[in-house]
Amino acid sequence: MLASPGAGSWRIEPDPGLPAEGYRLTLAEDGVRLGAADPRGLLQGARVARGLFAAAEGSLPALEIRDHPDLRVRGLMLDVSRGKVPTLPELLARVEAMAALRLNQLQLYVEHTFAWPGHEVGWRDASPLTPGDLAAIGARCAELGIEFVPNLNTFGHLERWLRHEPYRRLAECPEGWTHPLTGQFKPHPSTLFPDDASLAFVAGLLDGYLPHFASGQVNIGGDEPWELGQGRSREAVAARGKHRVYLDFLNRIHGLVRERGKRMLFWGDILLEDPALAGEAPAEALPVVWGYDAGHPFDAQCGRLAELGRDFLIAPGT
């Protein structure tokens, strides 16, 4: 046993032999030694040491801890659009919890819940996040070694925009649509018509949102464009196929993201539904495989992407 957790000296040293975010913490009679592979590893090791000292009652065992994460990306994506928008204190509390769980990426799923200047009609009654909120969250994430990645849906799931004028004119089905799975008629459109006007709308949202993030990535969503082919793109879909029309617009959104110096993340539905077209998706973009149910076929879907030579993220929903 060491007589006092504060005895001896601290020595911090690089240890390039450790895996990414790895650390080696040694408590001995001559002091504390902390080796780390990188700054995040140093942060994790220091956090463990602080916990040991806080729990000590006059003495600590001599010990050595070696640890590193098996998964490079360990994230939380929180929907802040299709329910109550959490307050800033609640979101900061989530960040603290993420740090305790050693997570290293946060995404807030946004459709309309940010206060874009000039777009008040879209978010006026939605308790939107503000630039100040994002700055506070980003600063605390940076302190705790968490990457705060912008997440903004840009194709489907835009009913909270497209139900209003002047945005309704951008919709695939401005007068409503029929859900292909349930047969239910939906009076409010949710999918953009993939043309220049819609692309300009997406560009404007990105330009108002991305400057509030230090991350080099952005998740543009792009899942479930249910109406595609039911309305204004009917002829294009009949001639070229739904997946081709979808992929062409996805590639144009990728062009916007690349122009802004970011790497694009997107929901991987298109690659899984039509592997024949998957090779034409942006090579450097990162698909995200999602599923909600305990029996979701993650093994098969991830295996398909691995066969295509794609890196990917997995998002099991809760």
C-alpha positions in Angstrom: 0.0 0.0 0.0 1.1 3.5 -0.7 1.2 5.7 2.4 -0.4 8.7 0.6 -2.0 9.1 -2.8 -0.2 12.5 -3.1 3.2 11.1 -2.2 6.1 11.2 -4.7 5.9 13.0 -8.1 3.9 12.9 -11.2 5.5 12.0 -14.5 3.6 12.2 -17.8 5.2 10.7 -20.9 4.2 9.8 -24.4 3.9 6.1 -25.2 3.5 5.6 -29.0 3.3 1.9 -28.5 -0.2 2.2 -27.0 -3.3 2.0 -29.2 -5.2 5.2 -30.0 -6.7 6.8 -26.9 -4.8 4.2 -24.8 -3.0 5.0 -21.5 -0.8 3.3 -18.9 -1.2 4.5 -15.3 1.3 3.3 -12.7 1.1 4.1 -9.0 4.3 3.3 -7.1 6.3 4.4 -4.1 8.2 7.0 -6.2 5.1 8.6 -7.5 2.6 8.4 -10.4 3.5 7.7 -14.0 1.0 8.3 -16.8 1.9 7.3 -20.4 -0.5 8.0 -23.2 -0.8 7.4 -27.0 -2.4 10.8 -27.6 -4.2 13.7 -25.9 -7.4 11.7 -25.5 -5.5 8.8 -23.9 -3.9 11.3 -21.5 -7.3 12.7 -20.6 -8.7 9.2 -19.9 -5.8 8.2 -17.8 -5.9 11.5 -15.8 -9.6 11.0 -15.2 -9.0 7.4 -13.9 -6.3 8.7 -11.6 -8.5 11.5 -10.3 -11.2 8.9 -9.5 -8.7 6.7 -7.6 -7.4 9.6 -5.5 -10.9 10.8 -4.8 -11.9 7.4 -3.5 -8.7 6.8 -1.5 -8.9 6.8 2.3 -5.4 7.6 3.3 -3.7 5.0 1.1 -3.8 3.4 -2.3 -2.5 0.1 -3.6 0.5 0.1 -5.9 -0.9 -0.8 -9.3 -0.6 -0.5 -13.0 -3.5 0.0 -15.3 -3.3 -0.4 -19.1 -6.4 0.4 -21.1 -7.6 1.4 -24.5 -10.9 1.4 -26.4 -11.8 -1.4 -28.8 -14.0 0.9 -30.9 -12.5 4.1 -32.4 -15.9 5.9 -32.5 -18.1 5.6 -29.5 -21.0 8.1 -29.9 -24.4 9.2 -28.9 -26.9 10.6 -31.3 -29.8 12.3 -29.6 -33.0 13.3 -31.5 -33.8 17.0 -30.6 -36.4 17.5 -33.3 -39.2 15.0 -33.0 -40.0 15.6 -29.3 -39.2 18.1 -26.7 -35.9 20.0 -27.3 -33.7 19.5 -24.2 -32.6 22.6 -22.3 -29.0 23.6 -22.4 -28.4 22.4 -18.8 -29.8 19.0 -19.7 -27.6 18.7 -22.8 -24.5 19.7 -20.8 -25.5 17.0 -18.2 -25.6 14.5 -21.1 -22.1 15.6 -22.2 -20.8 15.0 -18.6 -22.4 11.5 -18.6 -20.9 10.7 -22.0 -17.4 11.6 -20.6 -18.0 9.3 -17.6 -18.9 6.5 -20.1 -15.8 7.3 -22.2 -17.8 8.2 -25.3 -16.1 10.4 -27.8 -18.7 11.7 -30.3 -22.0 13.6 -29.9 -24.5 14.3 -32.6 -27.8 16.1 -32.1 -30.3 15.1 -34.7 -31.7 18.3 -36.1 -34.4 18.9 -38.7 -35.7 22.4 -37.9 -34.7 23.1 -34.2 -32.0 25.6 -34.7 -32.5 29.4 -34.9 -31.4 30.1 -38.5 -31.5 33.8 -39.2 -34.1 34.5 -41.9 -35.9 31.2 -41.4 -38.0 32.1 -38.4 -41.1 30.6 -39.8 -39.6 27.2 -39.7 -38.5 27.2 -36.0 -40.5 30.0 -34.4 -42.5 27.7 -32.1 -39.9 24.9 -31.8 -37.8 26.0 -28.8 -34.7 26.0 -31.1 -31.1 25.6 -30.1 -29.2 28.9 -30.5 -25.7 29.7 -31.6 -24.9 30.3 -27.9 -26.2 26.8 -27.0 -24.0 25.2 -29.6 -21.0 27.2 -28.5 -21.5 26.1 -24.9 -22.0 22.4 -25.8 -19.0 22.5 -28.2 -16.7 24.1 -25.6 -17.5 21.5 -23.0 -17.2 18.6 -25.5 -13.8 19.9 -26.4 -12.7 20.0 -22.8 -13.8 16.4 -22.3 -12.4 14.9 -25.5 -15.7 14.6 -27.3 -16.2 15.5 -30.9 -19.4 17.5 -31.4 -20.5 16.6 -35.0 -23.2 18.6 -36.7 -26.2 16.5 -37.8 -28.8 18.0 -40.1 -31.3 16.1 -42.2 -31.3 17.4 -45.8 -33.6 15.3 -48.0 -36.4 13.5 -46.2 -38.0 14.1 -42.8 -38.4 17.8 -43.6 -42.2 18.1 -42.9 -41.6 20.7 -40.3 -40.2 22.9 -43.0 -42.3 21.9 -46.0 -45.6 22.4 -44.2 -44.9 26.2 -44.3 -44.8 28.8 -47.0 -42.5 29.6 -48.7 -40.9 26.2 -48.3 -43.8 24.1 -49.5 -42.9 24.9 -53.2 -39.7 22.9 -52.6 -41.6 19.7 -51.9 -41.8 16.5 -54.0 -45.5 16.4 -53.2 -46.7 19.9 -52.1 -50.3 18.8 -51.8 -49.6 15.7 -49.7 -48.6 12.1 -50.3 -49.4 8.5 -49.5 -47.1 6.5 -47.2 -45.8 3.5 -49.2 -45.8 1.2 -46.1 -49.1 2.1 -44.4 -51.2 3.5 -47.3 -52.0 6.5 -45.1 -52.4 9.9 -46.7 -50.2 12.6 -45.3 -51.3 16.2 -45.9 -47.9 17.7 -45.1 -45.0 16.9 -47.5 -41.7 15.6 -46.0 -39.3 15.1 -48.9 -37.5 17.7 -51.1 -38.0 17.7 -54.8 -34.3 17.1 -55.9 -33.7 20.2 -58.0 -31.5 23.3 -58.0 -33.9 25.2 -55.7 -33.9 22.5 -53.1 -30.1 22.3 -53.3 -29.8 26.0 -52.7 -32.1 25.6 -49.7 -29.8 22.9 -48.3 -26.7 25.0 -48.9 -28.2 27.9 -47.0 -29.0 25.7 -44.0 -25.5 24.3 -44.0 -24.0 27.7 -44.2 -26.0 28.9 -41.2 -25.2 25.8 -39.2 -21.7 24.4 -39.8 -19.8 27.5 -38.6 -20.9 26.7 -35.1 -18.9 23.4 -35.1 -15.2 22.7 -35.0 -15.7 19.1 -36.3 -14.5 18.2 -39.8 -17.6 16.0 -40.3 -21.3 16.6 -40.8 -24.1 14.0 -40.9 -26.6 15.1 -43.6 -29.1 12.3 -42.9 -30.8 11.6 -46.2 -33.0 8.7 -45.0 -36.5 7.8 -46.0 -37.4 10.1 -48.8 -40.8 8.4 -48.9 -42.5 10.5 -51.5 -39.8 10.3 -54.2 -41.4 9.3 -57.4 -45.0 10.1 -56.2 -45.0 13.7 -57.3 -42.7 16.1 -59.3 -40.0 13.5 -59.9 -42.4 10.8 -61.2 -41.1 11.0 -64.7 -37.5 11.0 -63.7 -38.0 8.0 -61.4 -39.9 6.1 -64.1 -37.1 6.7 -66.6 -34.0 6.3 -64.4 -35.3 4.5 -61.2 -35.9 5.8 -57.7 -32.4 4.8 -56.4 -30.7 6.6 -59.3 -32.6 9.8 -58.8 -31.9 9.6 -55.0 -28.2 8.9 -55.5 -27.8 11.8 -57.9 -29.2 14.3 -55.4 -27.1 12.7 -52.6 -24.0 13.3 -54.7 -25.0 16.9 -55.2 -25.4 17.3 -51.4 -22.0 15.7 -51.0 -20.6 18.4 -53.3 -21.9 21.1 -51.0 -20.3 19.3 -48.0 -17.0 18.9 -49.7 -17.0 22.6 -50.8 -17.3 23.5 -47.1 -14.3 21.3 -46.2 -16.2 18.6 -44.4 -16.6 14.8 -44.6 -20.1 13.7 -45.1 -21.9 11.1 -43.0 -25.3 9.8 -44.2 -27.8 7.1 -43.5 -26.7 4.0 -45.4 -30.1 2.9 -46.6 -29.4 3.4 -50.3 -26.2 1.3 -50.2 -28.2 -1.5 -48.6 -31.2 -1.3 -50.8 -29.4 -1.3 -54.2 -25.8 -2.6 -53.9 -25.5 -2.3 -57.7 -25.5 1.5 -57.4 -23.5 1.6 -54.1 -20.2 2.0 -55.9 -21.5 5.4 -57.2 -22.0 6.8 -53.8 -19.3 9.2 -52.7 -16.3 7.1 -51.8 -15.0 9.2 -48.9 -18.5 9.6 -47.4 -19.3 7.5 -44.3 -22.6 5.5 -44.3 -24.3 4.9 -41.0 -26.3 1.7 -40.5 -29.3 2.0 -38.3 -31.9 -0.2 -36.7 -34.2 -0.1 -33.7 -35.1 -3.7 -33.0 -33.3 -6.4 -31.1 -33.4 -8.7 -34.1 -32.2 -6.1 -36.6 -29.8 -7.8 -39.2 -26.7 -5.7 -38.4 -24.4 -8.6 -39.2 -25.7 -9.0 -42.7 -25.9 -5.2 -43.4 -22.5 -4.5 -42.1 -21.1 -7.5 -43.9 -22.5 -6.1 -47.2 -20.8 -2.7 -46.6 -17.5 -4.5 -45.7 -17.7 -6.4 -49.0 -18.0 -3.1 -50.8 -14.9 -1.9 -49.0 -16.7 0.8 -47.1 -15.9 2.2 -43.7 -19.2 2.7 -41.8 -20.7 3.5 -38.4 -23.4 1.5 -36.7 -26.3 3.2 -34.9 -28.4 0.8 -32.8 -31.5 2.8 -31.7 -32.9 2.8 -28.2 
